[in-house]
Amino acid sequence: MRHLVRMLSQSLKTLSLAAAISFAAAPVTQASSEQLYQLSFPGIDNQQVSLAQYRGKVVLLNFWATWCPPCIKEMPSMQRLRDHFAADDFEIVAINAGESETAVSAFLMEMEPPLTFPILLDENGHSFKDLGIRGLPMSFLFDRRGNLVKTIMGGREWDEGPSVQLIKETLQQ
């Protein structure tokens, strides 16, 4: 029971943070490779992960939360998209916005299929302000040079035609 109360409390805190910051944040319309490669977040194992390690790859950077139904719904299709492009220089990096490692780990243990792409943590929700995250899920597609190709608001089926085509075209650039 205590665990449930703590999870609900954390979710409410995250919702409040997202709502407060979304009104103040400027929308991201351009992002530089310098901005992308300076980002660093801890992983589930508490090891710091720099996005600079993905330099030279097409990167789909996804911001999500466990309390967000569209976020949860799109996760399996993101895994299928990653599997589809496994032989290519493509990576999905999912950053949980505003939740604890405990909450995210518990959620991931229940995911089917299991997610094999990197899951990073932004426990304090700094990405809402720093990157102008307006809502969840929100994704950014970057080309191999770290240039922003597209900003995607809301959930989608990532392994369907338009999304697959967008990744193919970005990989061919």
C-alpha positions in Angstrom: 0.0 0.0 0.0 2.8 2.4 0.9 4.4 1.7 -2.5 1.2 2.6 -4.3 0.8 5.8 -2.4 4.4 6.7 -3.1 3.9 6.0 -6.9 0.7 8.1 -7.0 2.4 10.9 -5.2 5.3 10.8 -7.6 2.9 10.8 -10.6 1.0 13.8 -9.2 4.3 15.6 -8.6 5.4 14.9 -12.2 2.0 16.0 -13.6 2.2 19.3 -11.6 5.8 19.9 -12.8 4.8 19.2 -16.4 1.8 21.4 -16.3 3.7 24.3 -14.7 6.7 24.2 -17.0 4.7 23.6 -20.2 3.2 27.0 -20.0 6.6 28.7 -19.5 8.7 26.6 -22.0 9.4 27.8 -25.5 8.6 25.2 -28.2 11.7 23.5 -29.7 11.8 24.3 -33.3 15.5 23.9 -33.9 18.1 21.9 -32.1 21.8 21.8 -32.8 24.1 18.8 -32.7 25.9 20.7 -30.0 22.7 20.8 -27.9 22.0 17.1 -28.5 25.5 15.8 -27.8 25.8 17.8 -24.6 22.8 16.0 -23.0 23.5 13.4 -20.4 21.2 11.4 -18.2 21.5 8.5 -15.8 20.3 5.1 -16.9 18.3 2.6 -14.9 21.6 1.3 -13.5 22.5 4.9 -12.3 25.4 5.1 -14.8 25.6 8.4 -16.6 24.9 8.2 -20.4 26.0 10.9 -22.7 24.1 11.3 -25.9 27.5 12.0 -27.6 28.0 8.2 -27.7 25.3 8.2 -30.4 27.2 10.6 -32.7 27.0 9.3 -36.3 23.7 7.5 -35.8 20.1 8.5 -36.5 18.6 9.0 -33.1 14.9 9.0 -32.1 14.9 10.7 -28.7 11.6 10.0 -27.0 10.3 11.6 -23.7 7.7 9.6 -21.8 6.3 8.7 -18.4 4.7 5.6 -16.9 1.5 7.5 -16.1 1.0 8.5 -19.7 -1.3 6.2 -21.7 -0.1 7.2 -25.2 3.5 6.8 -24.0 2.8 3.2 -22.8 0.8 2.4 -26.0 3.6 3.4 -28.3 6.5 1.6 -26.5 5.9 -1.8 -28.2 5.9 -0.3 -31.7 9.1 1.6 -30.8 10.7 -1.8 -30.0 9.5 -3.2 -33.3 10.9 -0.1 -35.1 14.3 -0.6 -33.4 14.2 -4.3 -34.4 13.3 -3.4 -38.0 16.4 -1.1 -38.2 18.7 -3.3 -36.0 21.3 -3.6 -38.8 21.4 0.2 -39.4 23.0 3.1 -37.6 19.8 3.9 -35.8 19.0 4.1 -32.1 16.0 4.9 -30.0 16.7 6.6 -26.7 13.7 6.9 -24.3 14.0 9.4 -21.5 11.5 9.1 -18.6 10.6 12.6 -17.5 10.1 13.2 -13.8 9.9 9.7 -12.2 12.1 7.8 -9.9 14.3 4.9 -10.9 12.2 2.6 -8.8 8.9 3.6 -10.5 10.5 3.2 -14.0 12.2 -0.1 -13.2 8.9 -1.6 -11.8 7.1 -0.4 -15.0 9.8 -1.9 -17.3 9.6 -5.3 -15.6 5.9 -5.5 -16.7 6.6 -4.5 -20.4 5.9 -7.0 -23.1 7.8 -7.3 -25.2 10.8 -6.3 -23.1 12.4 -3.1 -24.3 16.0 -3.4 -25.5 16.6 0.3 -26.3 18.2 2.6 -23.8 15.9 4.0 -21.1 17.3 7.0 -19.3 16.0 9.1 -16.4 15.3 12.8 -16.0 14.0 12.5 -12.4 13.8 16.2 -11.8 12.0 16.9 -15.2 14.7 19.4 -16.4 14.0 18.4 -20.0 10.6 20.0 -19.8 12.2 23.4 -19.5 15.6 22.8 -21.2 14.1 21.3 -24.3 10.7 22.9 -24.3 8.8 19.6 -23.8 5.1 20.6 -24.1 3.5 17.3 -23.3 4.1 13.5 -23.4 5.0 11.6 -25.4 7.3 13.9 -27.4 10.0 12.8 -29.7 12.8 14.3 -31.6 14.4 12.7 -34.7 18.0 13.6 -35.3 20.1 12.8 -38.4 23.6 11.3 -38.3 25.1 14.8 -37.9 22.9 15.6 -34.9 20.6 17.9 -36.7 17.0 18.0 -35.8 14.9 16.4 -38.6 11.5 16.4 -37.0 9.7 17.1 -33.7 6.8 14.7 -33.1 4.1 15.5 -30.5 1.9 12.7 -29.2 1.9 9.0 -29.6 2.0 7.0 -32.7 2.5 3.5 -34.1 6.2 3.8 -34.9 6.4 0.6 -37.0 3.8 1.7 -39.5 4.4 3.2 -43.0 5.0 6.9 -42.5 7.3 6.5 -39.5 9.3 3.7 -41.1 9.6 5.8 -44.3 10.8 8.8 -42.3 13.5 6.7 -40.6 14.6 5.2 -44.0 14.8 8.6 -45.6 16.9 10.0 -42.7 19.2 7.0 -42.8 19.8 7.6 -46.5 20.9 11.2 -46.0 
